[in-house]
Amino acid sequence: MTRLPVIVALLLVPASATAHELVDSARLREMWEEYKHLPDSAGARMLMGYVAGVADNAPASLCLPRRIGTRQLVETVGHFAEAPTAQHYRSGSTLVKDALRRAFPCPR
């Protein structure tokens, strides 16, 4: 009987909240705008998690500083996303990786 409230609660969760959504560059820019105005909002937190996830799973071609914080990563990506040259990106993850590669080039 204690399972019934849990099942009912799960059924009430909107499908969009449980569905996996790919983040394209347009959505990434929307989250960046939300981050700038409401840094503690759900969209801002989603952006932070997304950027951190891409950075964590990026290939060795990303040479990030050891003690860089998530907010610094997000702000680096956000400023890059605002540039007119970033408008041609479709994939959010490609935009993130390129922004971080340009901001933190590997030593030669």
BAFI-3210 file (N, C-alpha, C; in Angstrom, 3 decimals, decimal comma, padded with zeros to 6 digits):
// residues 108
n [1|2|3|4|5|6|7|8|9|10|11|12|13|14|15|16|17|18|19|20|21|22|23|24|25|26|27|28|29|30|31|32|33|34|35|36|37|38|39|40|41|42|43|44|45|46|47|48|49|50|51|52|53|54|55|56|57|58|59|60|61|62|63|64|65|66|67|68|69|70|71|72|73|74|75|76|77|78|79|80|81|82|83|84|85|86|87|88|89|90|91|92|93|94|95|96|97|98|99|100|101|102|103|104|105|106|107|108]
n.u [000,809|002,061|003,389|001,664|001,279|003,785|003,833|001,683|002,700|004,869|003,515|002,414|004,475|005,611|006,074|008,103|009,909|011,100|012,093|014,890|016,628|018,279|020,806|020,975|022,839|021,283|019,534|021,432|022,333|019,978|019,814|022,099|021,400|019,395|020,948|022,561|020,720|019,209|020,875|020,497|018,472|016,523|017,180|019,693|021,137|020,931|022,463|024,972|025,431|025,415|027,598|029,696|029,513|030,105|032,712|033,955|033,786|035,175|037,604|041,189|042,168|041,363|042,696|042,285|042,667|043,805|042,419|039,975|036,773|033,275|031,554|033,305|033,913|031,356|030,880|032,915|032,148|029,614|030,172|031,566|029,514|027,912|029,179|029,209|030,392|029,807|027,317|026,982|027,133|025,584|025,424|025,337|027,300|029,584|029,981|030,583|032,988|034,686|034,721|036,020|038,445|039,537|039,738|041,409|044,054|046,088|049,429|052,298]
n.v [-001,194|001,169|001,757|002,848|005,769|006,586|005,599|007,031|009,627|009,493|009,171|011,644|013,302|015,420|014,402|015,679|016,319|013,971|013,017|012,573|015,207|016,433|018,866|021,533|024,136|026,447|026,054|025,959|028,609|029,870|028,885|030,096|032,815|032,769|031,994|034,272|036,168|034,937|033,320|031,185|029,646|026,902|026,449|027,662|026,036|023,676|024,327|024,614|021,973|020,684|021,857|021,177|018,386|017,895|018,902|017,172|014,764|015,166|014,775|014,186|016,382|018,682|020,985|021,782|024,043|022,866|023,642|024,817|026,278|025,349|027,498|029,304|027,866|027,781|030,522|031,088|029,495|030,602|033,283|032,786|031,602|033,775|035,166|036,215|034,351|031,931|031,230|029,384|026,860|023,736|021,634|021,484|020,352|020,339|023,076|023,753|022,282|023,439|026,107|025,854|024,737|026,853|028,824|027,673|026,670|023,842|023,365|023,508]
n.w [000,000|000,531|-001,751|-003,588|-003,342|-004,299|-006,919|-008,010|-007,762|-009,537|-011,936|-012,223|-012,891|-015,401|-018,797|-020,196|-018,254|-017,635|-019,972|-022,116|-023,423|-026,233|-026,327|-028,313|-030,030|-030,032|-027,883|-025,869|-025,906|-025,062|-022,429|-021,450|-021,518|-019,575|-017,400|-017,071|-016,156|-014,155|-012,136|-010,367|-011,307|-012,714|-015,406|-015,535|-013,828|-015,228|-017,447|-016,209|-015,341|-017,817|-019,241|-017,491|-017,651|-020,379|-020,428|-018,593|-019,962|-022,235|-024,854|-024,585|-025,824|-024,693|-022,562|-019,695|-016,932|-013,734|-011,359|-012,099|-011,900|-012,145|-012,707|-013,964|-016,258|-017,436|-017,886|-019,689|-021,873|-022,337|-023,101|-025,440|-026,908|-027,420|-029,409|-032,837|-034,565|-033,427|-034,174|-036,200|-035,179|-034,517|-032,739|-029,253|-027,617|-029,234|-029,531|-026,865|-026,445|-028,405|-027,538|-025,066|-025,877|-027,329|-025,381|-023,507|-024,593|-025,400|-024,206|-026,312]
ca.u [000,000|002,913|003,885|000,667|001,588|004,979|003,419|000,861|003,597|005,630|002,613|002,117|005,645|005,454|006,967|009,277|010,872|011,792|012,660|016,242|016,615|019,578|020,989|021,625|023,472|020,245|019,093|022,540|022,300|018,822|020,201|023,091|020,649|018,760|022,033|022,998|019,691|018,741|021,924|020,100|017,288|016,672|017,903|021,094|021,740|021,039|023,633|026,172|025,604|025,722|028,976|030,592|029,479|030,867|034,130|034,440|033,828|035,867|038,869|042,406|042,516|041,024|043,716|041,708|043,443|043,427|041,502|038,967|035,437|032,194|031,064|034,247|033,692|030,081|031,030|033,758|031,303|028,552|030,704|031,859|028,228|027,348|029,906|028,567|030,985|029,250|025,964|026,924|027,135|024,302|025,567|025,756|028,550|030,679|030,195|031,266|034,372|035,455|034,904|037,034|039,713|040,068|040,054|042,472|044,802|047,114|050,799|052,945]
ca.v [000,000|002,360|002,013|003,579|007,199|006,759|005,367|008,175|010,781|009,315|009,384|013,069|014,013|015,635|013,605|016,458|016,333|012,692|012,705|013,070|016,163|016,848|020,309|022,119|025,414|027,443|025,808|026,341|030,073|030,203|028,620|031,114|034,045|032,542|031,990|035,652|036,930|034,166|032,302|030,046|029,030|025,530|026,507|027,975|024,822|022,706|024,747|024,275|020,525|020,309|022,263|020,344|017,037|017,876|019,091|015,946|013,660|015,615|014,072|014,767|017,605|019,815|021,155|022,695|024,222|021,902|024,162|025,677|026,030|025,190|028,820|029,868|027,134|028,230|031,886|030,994|028,959|031,567|034,416|032,255|031,363|035,069|035,698|035,907|033,153|030,731|031,007|028,271|025,578|023,075|020,790|022,167|019,789|020,821|024,471|023,759|021,820|024,439|027,276|025,542|024,560|028,180|029,574|026,983|025,842|022,955|023,814|022,731]
ca.w [000,000|000,555|-003,103|-004,364|-003,468|-005,128|-008,302|-008,403|-007,915|-010,774|-013,064|-012,320|-013,405|-016,843|-019,640|-020,585|-017,153|-017,587|-021,281|-022,387|-024,516|-026,734|-026,232|-029,477|-029,705|-029,739|-026,495|-025,007|-025,799|-024,211|-021,041|-021,090|-021,213|-018,274|-016,410|-016,838|-015,441|-012,996|-012,005|-009,534|-011,899|-013,208|-016,676|-015,242|-013,257|-016,315|-018,219|-015,438|-015,420|-019,194|-019,548|-016,678|-018,207|-021,636|-020,080|-017,951|-020,923|-023,443|-025,115|-024,017|-026,546|-023,826|-021,516|-018,714|-015,702|-012,689|-010,346|-012,704|-011,371|-013,115|-013,128|-014,930|-017,507|-018,002|-018,390|-020,882|-022,944|-022,614|-023,877|-026,771|-027,572|-027,823|-030,565|-034,125|-035,175|-032,794|-034,675|-037,152|-034,473|-034,280|-031,553|-028,035|-027,093|-030,077|-029,157|-025,563|-026,617|-029,149|-026,670|-024,058|-026,587|-027,682|-024,156|-022,762|-025,547|-024,842|-024,483|-027,396]
c.u [000,857|003,468|002,924|000,968|002,808|004,625|002,599|001,740|004,398|004,770|002,295|003,291|005,469|006,479|008,222|010,329|011,664|012,457|014,051|016,170|018,046|019,652|021,696|022,152|022,447|019,753|020,187|022,568|021,120|019,166|021,218|022,393|019,969|019,799|022,451|022,003|019,210|019,722|021,574|018,876|017,583|017,457|019,382|021,804|021,895|022,258|024,918|026,462|026,011|027,175|029,972|030,650|030,266|032,357|034,714|034,622|034,555|037,163|040,054|042,834|042,087|042,042|043,229|042,635|042,930|042,345|040,466|037,593|034,395|031,693|032,008|034,114|032,437|030,221|031,912|032,929|030,228|029,023|031,049|030,562|027,580|027,995|029,203|029,119|030,428|027,872|025,867|026,924|025,719|024,338|026,045|027,086|029,753|031,003|030,971|032,732|035,223|035,710|036,018|038,407|040,361|040,484|041,249|043,262|045,857|048,498|051,432|054,315]
c.v [001,266|002,682|002,871|005,073|007,464|006,603|006,541|009,402|010,679|009,551|010,860|013,889|014,195|014,844|014,373|016,485|015,038|012,337|013,305|013,996|016,468|018,361|020,776|023,499|026,498|027,285|026,204|027,863|030,541|030,004|029,650|032,431|033,926|032,587|033,414|036,430|036,252|033,027|031,103|029,325|027,607|025,507|026,786|026,750|023,734|023,042|024,374|022,780|020,066|020,622|021,403|018,923|016,915|017,998|017,820|014,801|014,016|014,837|014,818|016,039|018,861|019,870|022,184|022,852|023,288|022,418|025,121|025,294|025,947|026,537|029,464|029,167|027,635|029,628|031,929|030,537|029,971|032,743|033,983|032,078|032,657|035,627|035,314|034,640|031,864|030,386|029,808|026,899|025,027|022,296|021,616|021,650|020,228|022,273|024,556|023,371|022,846|025,687|027,027|025,333|025,907|028,973|028,987|026,078|024,994|023,513|022,930|022,310]
c.w [000,000|-000,831|-003,911|-004,443|-004,355|-006,599|-008,814|-008,635|-009,207|-012,008|-013,268|-012,840|-014,907|-017,645|-020,010|-019,488|-017,091|-018,907|-021,413|-023,594|-024,940|-026,664|-027,499|-029,102|-029,393|-028,302|-025,515|-024,823|-024,955|-022,740|-020,559|-020,732|-019,852|-017,155|-016,063|-015,979|-014,163|-012,729|-011,126|-010,083|-012,374|-014,519|-016,487|-014,685|-014,309|-017,181|-017,500|-015,516|-016,809|-019,530|-018,768|-017,226|-019,495|-021,337|-019,462|-018,938|-022,207|-023,626|-024,513|-024,734|-025,792|-022,698|-020,503|-017,516|-014,610|-011,752|-010,929|-012,169|-012,474|-013,607|-014,145|-016,281|-018,207|-018,596|-019,635|-022,076|-023,326|-023,444|-025,305|-027,563|-028,052|-029,090|-031,866|-034,781|-034,586|-033,337|-035,617|-036,477|-034,368|-032,975|-030,362|-027,526|-027,923|-029,751|-027,848|-025,734|-027,356|-028,311|-025,661|-024,691|-026,912|-026,448|-023,414|-023,705|-024,839|-025,153|-025,553|-027,012]
res [m|t|r|l|p|v|i|v|a|l|l|l|v|p|a|s|a|t|a|h|e|l|v|d|s|a|r|l|r|e|m|w|e|e|y|k|h|l|p|d|s|a|g|a|r|m|l|m|g|y|v|a|g|v|a|d|n|a|p|a|s|l|c|l|p|r|r|i|g|t|r|q|l|v|e|t|v|g|h|f|a|e|a|p|t|a|q|h|y|r|s|g|s|t|l|v|k|d|a|l|r|r|a|f|p|c|p|r]
***
